[in-house]
Structure formats: structure tokens, C-alpha cells
Amino acid sequence: MSMPELFETHCHLNHRDFASDLPEALFRARRAGVREHLVIGWDLESSRRAVELADPDQGLFAAVGIHPHHASEWSAEVRDELVDLAGSPGVVAFGEIGLDFYRNLSPREAQFRAFEEQLTLARERLNLPLIIHTRESMADTLDVLSGVPLGAGGVLHCWSGSCQEAERAVDLGWHLGIGGVITYKNPGSLPDVARATSLDRILLETDCPYLTPMPYRGKRNEPSYLALVLGRLAKVLDRSESDLAVQTRTNAVRLFNTGSEPANKISTSV
């Protein structure tokens, strides 16, 4: 049996929920067609763990950064360690960074400061693409992004904005990350956004262990479920799963410069 190759562009395999069965989860992902995983940091500890997990030969890549929930922890010392981590083998992106006005776990002033300083760091010093988190903060996030050069590009992960906001984001040069929400009974405007967005600007993600797709909602999410995101998105767009997998993986390989040209199929035999 064979299936399309997939690039999982946003996962938290560095989360404690994978402490006991990471090898098994990776095996299931491989059987489901997931060839690459981008493991995302959200604070210093998780960024260190992402770097530890990075193994490009095995399709494991890392991103480092400070999530808006941890923006109050931002300091010169944190910045300097992130710079060191960003130089590690397998680090291909910076993030996740951004604004989160839903939980406000850090004051908004601290969120803006950490976001803007990390944007500058990633673009001017590291030249890495960016992983952007935005929740209940899309307009402010796009305003910040519109005020600085695009640099190496990036993705607004777990897209949740309107069609108009999506058009603005794409016009600014950003990719949109689509995950398990597309499978929900009420996915909001996400199907319309997907239909209106050029395929060369769409990436697939799970955000595991969060945002588990149907029919497994309520359980831990894992990378193998990326195939469910692909399947639902293919139906929304009326495209073949194979073509959509090739296009989204091509997008990811180019954005993150992983140096692996997509092929059409991989074997899942063991």
C-alpha cells in the first residue's frame, strides 16, 4: 500500500503528553504518510527539547521561540539563549511567537514587546521563517506584521481569521496553517478561507497534542491524524488527496528550506 507524503508543519512532540510513547507515535505517523515533522517550541525549556529531538535525517525539524503566554519571561538572557539554540542542527524556523488575547496569560504590553523583538531577531539576525500564533488578536497581529519586512517568510498557524483577513495575510506574503478545525462540525469560515486561498499558500498541521480532528476529538492529537486533515481539506477543495499532499509538502519544503524535494508516493510497508 502507498499514500501521499505529508509534511506536519506544527506539532509539539516536545510536550509531556508524548513522554511515554513518542517512538510509537512517530511510527503511526510514518504509516499514515507523514514524512516530516516541525517540532515547535513555546518557551525556553520546550525550545531546548525541540532542538534535542531534531534529526533531519529522520525528518524531524525544530523551531524555537517564546509563545505569547510566556511573553512575561522575555529578557536579554532568553534572547541570547534562543540565538544559540537557533544555530543548532535541524532548526529551520523561529516560533511560535505572536499575540493571544483570548487567555491573556501575559499582559498585552509584554506580548507586544516580546512579539516585536522576536520578529526583529528572526528577520535581521537569524534569517529564519516565522511561526505566528494569533488568537482573538488577528487584526493586531496583521498590523504588526504589516509594519516590518517579510524577511524569510512564515506561517500564521492554526488559521482562525476571516476571508478578508486571510486575503490580507496572503497579500503580505504569509502562508496559512490549516489543522483539525477543518474537520469540525462547525469549522467557522475556515472552509471558505481554504477555497479562496491559493494552494501555494496553504500548509497542513495538527498542533498536537491539541485540536484533535474528528472523529477523535476529545482524545490526544498526534501527527498520524494529519491524514484526516488532508482528507477533509481535499473534500472541501474538491481536489485529490494526492495532489493536495504534494502541493502542501512542496510549500513546506520551500518555506522551511529543508532541502528535500517532494516525491509523489512513499511506501508504508514494514
C-alpha positions, 0 to 999 in steps of 0.5 A: 500500500502507498499514500501521499507524503505529508509534511506536519508543519506544527506539532509539539512532540516536545510536550509531556503528553508524548513522554511515554510513547513518542517512538510509537507515535512517530511510527503511526505517523510514518504509516499514515504518510507523514514524512516530516515533522516541525517540532515547535517550541513555546518557551525556553525549556520546550525550545531546548527539547525541540532542538534535542529531538531534531534529526533531519535525517529522520525528518524531524525539524525544530523551531524555537521561540517564546509563545505569547503566554510566556511573553512575561519571561522575555529578557536579554538572557532568553534572547541570547539563549534562543540565538544559540539554540537557533544555530543548532542542527535541524532548526529551520524556523523561529516560533511560535511567537505572536499575540493571544488575547483570548487567555491573556496569560501575559499582559498585552504590553509584554506580548507586544514587546516580546512579539516585536523583538522576536520578529526583529531577531528572526528577520535581521539576525537569524534569517529564519521563517516565522511561526505566528500564533494569533488568537482573538488578536488577528487584526493586531497581529496583521498590523504588526506584521504589516509594519516590518519586512517579510524577511524569510517568510512564515506561517500564521498557524492554526488559521482562525481569521476571516476571508478578508483577513486571510486575503490580507495575510496572503497579500503580505506574503504569509502562508496559512496553517490549516489543522483539525478545525477543518474537520469540525462540525462547525469549522467557522469560515475556515472552509471558505478561507481554504477555497479562496486561498491559493494552494501555494499558500496553504500548509497542513498541521495538527498542533498536537497534542491539541485540536484533535480532528474528528472523529477523535476529538476529545482524545490526544492529537498526534501527527498520524491524524494529519491524514484526516486533515488532508482528507477533509481539506481535499473534500472541501477543495474538491481536489485529490488527496494526492495532489493536495499532499504534494502541493502542501509538502512542496510549500513546506519544503520551500518555506522551511528550506529543508532541502528535500524535494517532494516525491509523489508516493512513499511506501508504508510497508514494514 
